[in-house]
């Protein structure tokens, strides 16, 4: 334990009990999102719209409070807006998948962007993967194959749901690439604000084209309000507060609380029982996510010396 603490300190990570509590609570709050999407009687894409649209005033206030001195870099801002397009595709695909597969699968595949980013980093650096990175890729492929196979055994609907969530993970990776680059210059809340402003109208348009009900019905506003509160404000807010205090390995391990919480909710609320083979697939994909977070390749940004 003392060796871990010393290593973290040497790398500039100064985490206290409150930071750890915030890290776990943020992941738990995000893990409740799929449950709330199912509870909402809007369409799944409409729920994604409300998730981003409702918190915009508060996020705008937080972005104003944390604004950086100097003029806004409009080229960087436009890059973030482009990232918002991929985020809208991510949320739309993920929310559709949530209603068609098990909650644990949805969260695992929705977070597969971490493994995709690791692969992208290896391609950009033009080098062979290390044993850790190679092990992560193999674990991800085997675990995903097990989970997809189990979904196909249950029904074609859950299999298609898994594919939607996998596509969401790919879109999430393409959202993260420009968003991560812009965070240092613009600030976390400004990036989140620009992404929300870009993605919200796109999600509303997609929901309208799909013929989804946009306005809440008998279920009322409670599910969509809680979705916006837990996912965008509490979840994102706590992660913004805590992430910079932890090394990637700890972040990757904390990330695994999300599928664990989602699978538990799926079991108790929706009767989504897990057999040992399901658990094995989840463990393998979870291990891949940890390895992807613990050894991210250094990608040289354009113009970087």
ROGU-27068 format. One record per residue (C-alpha): residue number from 1; x, y, z; chain. Coordinates in pm, whole numbers, plus 50000, padded with zeros to 5 digits. Last residue first. Example, Ala and Ser with C-alpha at 12.3 -4.5 7.8 and 13.67 -1.06 7.14 Angstrom:
BEGIN
+-----+-------+-------+-------+----+
!   i !     u !     v !     w ! ch !
+-----+-------+-------+-------+----+
!   2 ! 51367 ! 49894 ! 50714 !  A !
!   1 ! 51230 ! 49550 ! 50780 !  A !
+-----+-------+-------+-------+----+
This chain:
BEGIN
+-----+-------+-------+-------+----+
!   i !     u !     v !     w ! ch !
+-----+-------+-------+-------+----+
! 305 ! 50744 ! 51937 ! 46930 !  A !
! 304 ! 50368 ! 51907 ! 46889 !  A !
! 303 ! 50225 ! 52055 ! 46573 !  A !
! 302 ! 49978 ! 51771 ! 46529 !  A !
! 301 ! 49951 ! 51572 ! 46851 !  A !
! 300 ! 50200 ! 51299 ! 46924 !  A !
! 299 ! 50017 ! 50998 ! 47065 !  A !
! 298 ! 50156 ! 50855 ! 47391 !  A !
! 297 ! 50025 ! 50501 ! 47425 !  A !
! 296 ! 49776 ! 50447 ! 47710 !  A !
! 295 ! 49902 ! 50181 ! 47952 !  A !
! 294 ! 49675 ! 50166 ! 48256 !  A !
! 293 ! 49353 ! 50270 ! 48082 !  A !
! 292 ! 49375 ! 50005 ! 47811 !  A !
! 291 ! 49480 ! 49743 ! 48066 !  A !
! 290 ! 49181 ! 49828 ! 48286 !  A !
! 289 ! 48943 ! 49819 ! 47988 !  A !
! 288 ! 49084 ! 49483 ! 47878 !  A !
! 287 ! 49034 ! 49342 ! 48228 !  A !
! 286 ! 48671 ! 49454 ! 48213 !  A !
! 285 ! 48625 ! 49283 ! 47877 !  A !
! 284 ! 48767 ! 48962 ! 48024 !  A !
! 283 ! 48567 ! 48991 ! 48348 !  A !
! 282 ! 48246 ! 49060 ! 48154 !  A !
! 281 ! 48298 ! 48753 ! 47936 !  A !
! 280 ! 48365 ! 48536 ! 48242 !  A !
! 279 ! 48054 ! 48673 ! 48416 !  A !
! 278 ! 47841 ! 48587 ! 48114 !  A !
! 277 ! 47990 ! 48233 ! 48108 !  A !
! 276 ! 47911 ! 48192 ! 48481 !  A !
! 275 ! 47540 ! 48269 ! 48417 !  A !
! 274 ! 47398 ! 48618 ! 48465 !  A !
! 273 ! 47029 ! 48676 ! 48536 !  A !
! 272 ! 46853 ! 48973 ! 48378 !  A !
! 271 ! 46542 ! 48978 ! 48603 !  A !
! 270 ! 46456 ! 49339 ! 48511 !  A !
! 269 ! 46479 ! 49517 ! 48847 !  A !
! 268 ! 46705 ! 49294 ! 49058 !  A !
! 267 ! 46926 ! 49148 ! 48783 !  A !
! 266 ! 46941 ! 49452 ! 48557 !  A !
! 265 ! 47019 ! 49672 ! 48858 !  A !
! 264 ! 47302 ! 49437 ! 48955 !  A !
! 263 ! 47431 ! 49429 ! 48596 !  A !
! 262 ! 47429 ! 49811 ! 48586 !  A !
! 261 ! 47616 ! 49837 ! 48917 !  A !
! 260 ! 47884 ! 49588 ! 48805 !  A !
! 259 ! 47898 ! 49744 ! 48457 !  A !
! 258 ! 47968 ! 50086 ! 48613 !  A !
! 257 ! 48198 ! 49975 ! 48897 !  A !
! 256 ! 48441 ! 49869 ! 48625 !  A !
! 255 ! 48534 ! 50233 ! 48559 !  A !
! 254 ! 48693 ! 50244 ! 48903 !  A !
! 253 ! 48950 ! 49991 ! 48782 !  A !
! 252 ! 49028 ! 50199 ! 48474 !  A !
! 251 ! 49058 ! 50517 ! 48680 !  A !
! 250 ! 49294 ! 50339 ! 48920 !  A !
! 249 ! 49512 ! 50225 ! 48628 !  A !
! 248 ! 49503 ! 50572 ! 48466 !  A !
! 247 ! 49667 ! 50744 ! 48766 !  A !
! 246 ! 49439 ! 50940 ! 49000 !  A !
! 245 ! 49400 ! 51304 ! 49112 !  A !
! 244 ! 49304 ! 51443 ! 48770 !  A !
! 243 ! 48996 ! 51221 ! 48767 !  A !
! 242 ! 48831 ! 51350 ! 49087 !  A !
! 241 ! 48654 ! 51682 ! 49033 !  A !
! 240 ! 48575 ! 51623 ! 48664 !  A !
! 239 ! 48451 ! 51276 ! 48761 !  A !
! 238 ! 48224 ! 51422 ! 49028 !  A !
! 237 ! 48079 ! 51672 ! 48782 !  A !
! 236 ! 48031 ! 51419 ! 48504 !  A !
! 235 ! 47833 ! 51184 ! 48726 !  A !
! 234 ! 47647 ! 51449 ! 48927 !  A !
! 233 ! 47568 ! 51690 ! 48642 !  A !
! 232 ! 47550 ! 51502 ! 48313 !  A !
! 231 ! 47463 ! 51145 ! 48406 !  A !
! 230 ! 47287 ! 51172 ! 48743 !  A !
! 229 ! 47100 ! 51501 ! 48690 !  A !
! 228 ! 47015 ! 51456 ! 48321 !  A !
! 227 ! 46894 ! 51101 ! 48382 !  A !
! 226 ! 46707 ! 51211 ! 48696 !  A !
! 225 ! 46527 ! 51477 ! 48492 !  A !
! 224 ! 46453 ! 51224 ! 48218 !  A !
! 223 ! 46314 ! 50968 ! 48465 !  A !
! 222 ! 46110 ! 51222 ! 48669 !  A !
! 221 ! 45949 ! 51410 ! 48380 !  A !
! 220 ! 45635 ! 51202 ! 48362 !  A !
! 219 ! 45599 ! 50826 ! 48330 !  A !
! 218 ! 45258 ! 50886 ! 48171 !  A !
! 217 ! 45406 ! 51075 ! 47877 !  A !
! 216 ! 45739 ! 51255 ! 47837 !  A !
! 215 ! 45767 ! 51474 ! 47523 !  A !
! 214 ! 45989 ! 51337 ! 47247 !  A !
! 213 ! 45781 ! 51042 ! 47125 !  A !
! 212 ! 45992 ! 50879 ! 46854 !  A !
! 211 ! 45914 ! 50912 ! 46484 !  A !
! 210 ! 46267 ! 50811 ! 46383 !  A !
! 209 ! 46309 ! 51142 ! 46199 !  A !
! 208 ! 46197 ! 51330 ! 46511 !  A !
! 207 ! 46440 ! 51140 ! 46734 !  A !
! 206 ! 46724 ! 51203 ! 46488 !  A !
! 205 ! 46642 ! 51575 ! 46479 !  A !
! 204 ! 46632 ! 51598 ! 46858 !  A !
! 203 ! 46964 ! 51415 ! 46878 !  A !
! 202 ! 47120 ! 51654 ! 46626 !  A !
! 201 ! 46979 ! 51953 ! 46813 !  A !
! 200 ! 47140 ! 51831 ! 47139 !  A !
! 199 ! 47480 ! 51726 ! 46999 !  A !
! 198 ! 47629 ! 52065 ! 46909 !  A !
! 197 ! 47516 ! 52257 ! 47217 !  A !
! 196 ! 47603 ! 51962 ! 47442 !  A !
! 195 ! 47952 ! 51932 ! 47292 !  A !
! 194 ! 48012 ! 52306 ! 47333 !  A !
! 193 ! 47900 ! 52292 ! 47697 !  A !
! 192 ! 48106 ! 51981 ! 47776 !  A !
! 191 ! 48416 ! 52146 ! 47626 !  A !
! 190 ! 48352 ! 52463 ! 47825 !  A !
! 189 ! 48304 ! 52254 ! 48140 !  A !
! 188 ! 48633 ! 52066 ! 48099 !  A !
! 187 ! 48855 ! 52366 ! 48022 !  A !
! 186 ! 48932 ! 52532 ! 47689 !  A !
! 185 ! 49306 ! 52469 ! 47643 !  A !
! 184 ! 49357 ! 52150 ! 47845 !  A !
! 183 ! 49018 ! 52008 ! 47747 !  A !
! 182 ! 49069 ! 52056 ! 47372 !  A !
! 181 ! 49289 ! 51751 ! 47307 !  A !
! 180 ! 49061 ! 51532 ! 47517 !  A !
! 179 ! 48760 ! 51644 ! 47313 !  A !
! 178 ! 48930 ! 51578 ! 46979 !  A !
! 177 ! 49008 ! 51210 ! 47055 !  A !
! 176 ! 48717 ! 51152 ! 47295 !  A !
! 175 ! 48441 ! 51188 ! 47036 !  A !
! 174 ! 48609 ! 50942 ! 46798 !  A !
! 173 ! 48637 ! 50695 ! 47086 !  A !
! 172 ! 48271 ! 50751 ! 47178 !  A !
! 171 ! 48170 ! 50673 ! 46820 !  A !
! 170 ! 48343 ! 50333 ! 46845 !  A !
! 169 ! 48180 ! 50264 ! 47183 !  A !
! 168 ! 47839 ! 50355 ! 47040 !  A !
! 167 ! 47897 ! 50103 ! 46760 !  A !
! 166 ! 47958 ! 49842 ! 47030 !  A !
! 165 ! 47635 ! 49947 ! 47203 !  A !
! 164 ! 47436 ! 49907 ! 46880 !  A !
! 163 ! 47599 ! 49568 ! 46823 !  A !
! 162 ! 47502 ! 49458 ! 47177 !  A !
! 161 ! 47141 ! 49557 ! 47107 !  A !
! 160 ! 47148 ! 49354 ! 46785 !  A !
! 159 ! 47251 ! 49051 ! 46990 !  A !
! 158 ! 46982 ! 49126 ! 47250 !  A !
! 157 ! 46718 ! 49129 ! 46975 !  A !
! 156 ! 46855 ! 48817 ! 46804 !  A !
! 155 ! 46761 ! 48624 ! 47115 !  A !
! 154 ! 46910 ! 48452 ! 47423 !  A !
! 153 ! 47168 ! 48245 ! 47236 !  A !
! 152 ! 47264 ! 48550 ! 47030 !  A !
! 151 ! 47327 ! 48738 ! 47354 !  A !
! 150 ! 47549 ! 48456 ! 47481 !  A !
! 149 ! 47752 ! 48466 ! 47161 !  A !
! 148 ! 47789 ! 48843 ! 47184 !  A !
! 147 ! 47906 ! 48813 ! 47546 !  A !
! 146 ! 48156 ! 48538 ! 47465 !  A !
! 145 ! 48287 ! 48714 ! 47154 !  A !
! 144 ! 48323 ! 49040 ! 47350 !  A !
! 143 ! 48526 ! 48863 ! 47618 !  A !
! 142 ! 48751 ! 48697 ! 47361 !  A !
! 141 ! 48808 ! 49021 ! 47166 !  A !
! 140 ! 48860 ! 49236 ! 47477 !  A !
! 139 ! 49093 ! 48982 ! 47639 !  A !
! 138 ! 49299 ! 48961 ! 47319 !  A !
! 137 ! 49325 ! 49341 ! 47295 !  A !
! 136 ! 49421 ! 49373 ! 47661 !  A !
! 135 ! 49680 ! 49098 ! 47636 !  A !
! 134 ! 49838 ! 49273 ! 47339 !  A !
! 133 ! 49853 ! 49598 ! 47538 !  A !
! 132 ! 50012 ! 49426 ! 47836 !  A !
! 131 ! 50253 ! 49223 ! 47624 !  A !
! 130 ! 50355 ! 49540 ! 47443 !  A !
! 129 ! 50186 ! 49626 ! 47113 !  A !
! 128 ! 50392 ! 49653 ! 46793 !  A !
! 127 ! 50484 ! 50001 ! 46680 !  A !
! 126 ! 50357 ! 50256 ! 46431 !  A !
! 125 ! 50292 ! 50530 ! 46689 !  A !
! 124 ! 49962 ! 50622 ! 46525 !  A !
! 123 ! 49863 ! 50255 ! 46492 !  A !
! 122 ! 49946 ! 50191 ! 46858 !  A !
! 121 ! 49748 ! 50497 ! 46967 !  A !
! 120 ! 49449 ! 50386 ! 46761 !  A !
! 119 ! 49458 ! 50045 ! 46929 !  A !
! 118 ! 49460 ! 50211 ! 47275 !  A !
! 117 ! 49179 ! 50442 ! 47166 !  A !
! 116 ! 48971 ! 50141 ! 47061 !  A !
! 115 ! 49031 ! 49976 ! 47399 !  A !
! 114 ! 48909 ! 50289 ! 47580 !  A !
! 113 ! 48615 ! 50326 ! 47339 !  A !
! 112 ! 48481 ! 49995 ! 47468 !  A !
! 111 ! 48287 ! 50191 ! 47731 !  A !
! 110 ! 47951 ! 50141 ! 47557 !  A !
! 109 ! 48034 ! 49772 ! 47522 !  A !
! 108 ! 48069 ! 49733 ! 47899 !  A !
! 107 ! 47771 ! 49956 ! 47984 !  A !
! 106 ! 47534 ! 49786 ! 47740 !  A !
! 105 ! 47648 ! 49439 ! 47839 !  A !
! 104 ! 47570 ! 49505 ! 48206 !  A !
! 103 ! 47230 ! 49652 ! 48116 !  A !
! 102 ! 47123 ! 49350 ! 47916 !  A !
! 101 ! 47026 ! 49413 ! 47553 !  A !
! 100 ! 46759 ! 49583 ! 47341 !  A !
!  99 ! 46658 ! 49892 ! 47540 !  A !
!  98 ! 47019 ! 49982 ! 47617 !  A !
!  97 ! 47111 ! 49939 ! 47250 !  A !
!  96 ! 46885 ! 50226 ! 47145 !  A !
!  95 ! 47037 ! 50441 ! 47420 !  A !
!  94 ! 47387 ! 50348 ! 47304 !  A !
!  93 ! 47321 ! 50426 ! 46938 !  A !
!  92 ! 47172 ! 50768 ! 47013 !  A !
!  91 ! 47436 ! 50846 ! 47276 !  A !
!  90 ! 47731 ! 50760 ! 47053 !  A !
!  89 ! 47582 ! 50925 ! 46744 !  A !
!  88 ! 47532 ! 51246 ! 46946 !  A !
!  87 ! 47887 ! 51214 ! 47080 !  A !
!  86 ! 48019 ! 51178 ! 46725 !  A !
!  85 ! 47851 ! 51506 ! 46627 !  A !
!  84 ! 47973 ! 51667 ! 46950 !  A !
!  83 ! 48330 ! 51595 ! 46842 !  A !
!  82 ! 48264 ! 51828 ! 46549 !  A !
!  81 ! 48161 ! 52094 ! 46801 !  A !
!  80 ! 48489 ! 52030 ! 46982 !  A !
!  79 ! 48684 ! 52087 ! 46661 !  A !
!  78 ! 48484 ! 52408 ! 46608 !  A !
!  77 ! 48594 ! 52526 ! 46954 !  A !
!  76 ! 48956 ! 52445 ! 46871 !  A !
!  75 ! 48936 ! 52656 ! 46557 !  A !
!  74 ! 48755 ! 52927 ! 46754 !  A !
!  73 ! 49028 ! 52961 ! 47015 !  A !
!  72 ! 48841 ! 53183 ! 47262 !  A !
!  71 ! 49020 ! 53502 ! 47349 !  A !
!  70 ! 49215 ! 53548 ! 47670 !  A !
!  69 ! 49161 ! 53437 ! 48029 !  A !
!  68 ! 49014 ! 53089 ! 48084 !  A !
!  67 ! 48653 ! 53035 ! 48191 !  A !
!  66 ! 48587 ! 52833 ! 48507 !  A !
!  65 ! 48290 ! 53040 ! 48628 !  A !
!  64 ! 48157 ! 53079 ! 48273 !  A !
!  63 ! 48186 ! 52703 ! 48212 !  A !
!  62 ! 48003 ! 52638 ! 48540 !  A !
!  61 ! 47724 ! 52877 ! 48434 !  A !
!  60 ! 47701 ! 52716 ! 48089 !  A !
!  59 ! 47687 ! 52372 ! 48254 !  A !
!  58 ! 47395 ! 52491 ! 48469 !  A !
!  57 ! 47207 ! 52634 ! 48170 !  A !
!  56 ! 47285 ! 52325 ! 47953 !  A !
!  55 ! 47158 ! 52069 ! 48209 !  A !
!  54 ! 46824 ! 52007 ! 48030 !  A !
!  53 ! 46963 ! 51966 ! 47679 !  A !
!  52 ! 47212 ! 51683 ! 47721 !  A !
!  51 ! 46997 ! 51426 ! 47903 !  A !
!  50 ! 46686 ! 51558 ! 47726 !  A !
!  49 ! 46835 ! 51469 ! 47388 !  A !
!  48 ! 46951 ! 51126 ! 47509 !  A !
!  47 ! 46596 ! 51056 ! 47630 !  A !
!  46 ! 46472 ! 51152 ! 47282 !  A !
!  45 ! 46712 ! 50896 ! 47133 !  A !
!  44 ! 46562 ! 50626 ! 47357 !  A !
!  43 ! 46203 ! 50732 ! 47280 !  A !
!  42 ! 46012 ! 50903 ! 47559 !  A !
!  41 ! 45856 ! 50674 ! 47815 !  A !
!  40 ! 46154 ! 50703 ! 48050 !  A !
!  39 ! 46209 ! 50401 ! 48274 !  A !
!  38 ! 46436 ! 50228 ! 48022 !  A !
!  37 ! 46660 ! 50534 ! 47991 !  A !
!  36 ! 46661 ! 50558 ! 48371 !  A !
!  35 ! 46803 ! 50205 ! 48403 !  A !
!  34 ! 47068 ! 50281 ! 48139 !  A !
!  33 ! 47177 ! 50597 ! 48328 !  A !
!  32 ! 47226 ! 50433 ! 48669 !  A !
!  31 ! 47586 ! 50344 ! 48577 !  A !
!  30 ! 47670 ! 50715 ! 48540 !  A !
!  29 ! 47579 ! 50776 ! 48905 !  A !
!  28 ! 47786 ! 50475 ! 49014 !  A !
!  27 ! 48086 ! 50604 ! 48818 !  A !
!  26 ! 48058 ! 50948 ! 48978 !  A !
!  25 ! 48017 ! 50795 ! 49324 !  A !
!  24 ! 48336 ! 50590 ! 49282 !  A !
!  23 ! 48549 ! 50885 ! 49169 !  A !
!  22 ! 48389 ! 51120 ! 49425 !  A !
!  21 ! 48465 ! 50877 ! 49709 !  A !
!  20 ! 48824 ! 50850 ! 49587 !  A !
!  19 ! 48860 ! 51228 ! 49573 !  A !
!  18 ! 48704 ! 51263 ! 49918 !  A !
!  17 ! 48947 ! 51009 ! 50066 !  A !
!  16 ! 49246 ! 51199 ! 49931 !  A !
!  15 ! 49434 ! 51182 ! 49604 !  A !
!  14 ! 49754 ! 51367 ! 49520 !  A !
!  13 ! 49877 ! 51239 ! 49184 !  A !
!  12 ! 50199 ! 51410 ! 49068 !  A !
!  11 ! 50380 ! 51102 ! 48941 !  A !
!  10 ! 50597 ! 51076 ! 49251 !  A !
!   9 ! 50284 ! 51095 ! 49465 !  A !
!   8 ! 50127 ! 50802 ! 49286 !  A !
!   7 ! 50440 ! 50593 ! 49326 !  A !
!   6 ! 50456 ! 50677 ! 49696 !  A !
!   5 ! 50096 ! 50576 ! 49745 !  A !
!   4 ! 50143 ! 50248 ! 49561 !  A !
!   3 ! 50458 ! 50165 ! 49759 !  A !
!   2 ! 50283 ! 50241 ! 50089 !  A !
!   1 ! 50000 ! 50000 ! 50000 !  A !
+-----+-------+-------+-------+----+
